[in-house]
Amino acid sequence: MIDALKQRWAGLSGNLRGIILVAISGVLFAGLNVATWFPSRDLNSYQMAFCRYLFGAVFLVHIFRHGLLAPFRTGRLGLHAVRGTLHMGGMQLWFIALPLVTLADLTALGFTGPIFVTLGAALFLGEDVRLRRWAAVIVGFLGAMIIIRPGFAEIGLGALAALACTPLFSASNLMAKSLARTDSANTIVLWQSIFIVVLSAPFAWYVWQPLSLANIGWFLVAGFFGTFGHIIMQRGYQVAEISALQPIGFLSLIWNTLFGFWLFGQSPSVWTYVGAAVIFASALYISHREAVRRAQIRSADARPDP
């Protein structure tokens, strides 16, 4: 039975396998949000990030089955360090936002990631961004404004933190996609955990509060969901084209909305769904244009010199 499933899995295209893996990781990350919501009401964001990854390390033991040093091997330690630093900053802001906004709003605002990637490529990498992509960026920004509705609703710290963490996570994800070309999913997740624990430890110690047994239990649950969510997501990145994975991100809004409603009684407004749809359409178009641009570059590189 297992061998038959393995053969069927191997027969799927890389993109389809990647889509399935990323869809599964989205459910796991929704579970991570639920598990961390409970301690986030009482603990500082630095302690939250430290405990989330410290307890998550328990579930990394399985990666050492082929040797104690094998998962640590990488030729790109500097990029791992930069990624860990950015991801830690994003985690602080995420944990600030988590108890202050609904899970649906937090997820919807996270769809602005490709918008920040486009802005960063234009401002810091000197990439030539054409009019249609700038139009998509503006549309995506308007989608975020639909969700937070400045002038019609009070813009709280949670919404601002949710928006601020997105470019950090976007940069981290881009680096992870680059690292996936050379490093295994286990190596990427291991170094991410190491850098976040080490970097957040001094701040966590300064604001430390004793952990209740309930919080320890929630951090273990969060560690399970988060660790395996990241490993499965990285494996999806390794086998599929990134443009093919973008539409799957919208499923996370469904999972987080359902969990938020069932467990916490959170009822997002209709503006959350309208804004999320606008942002997602913008992000999907930006990803499509990026895929077209990459195809044009590959075609030009493959063309023989005259």
Buried (B, 14 or more C-beta within 10 A) or exposed (E): EEEEEEEEEEEEEEBBBBBBBBBBBBBBBBBBBBBBBBBBEBBBBBBBBBBBBBBBBEBBEEBBEEEEEEBBEBEBEEBBBBBBBBBBBBBBBBBBBBBBBBBBBBBBBBBBBBBBBBBBBBEEEEEEBEEEBEEBBEBBBEBBBBBBBEEEEEBEEBBBBBBBBBBBBBBBBBBBBBBBEEBBBBBBBBBBBBBBBBBBBEBBEEEBEEBEEEBEBBBBBBBBBBBBBBBBBBBBBBBBEBBBBBBBBBBBBBBBBEBBBEEEEBEBBEBBBBBBBBBBBBBBBBBBBBBEBEEEEEEEEEEEEE
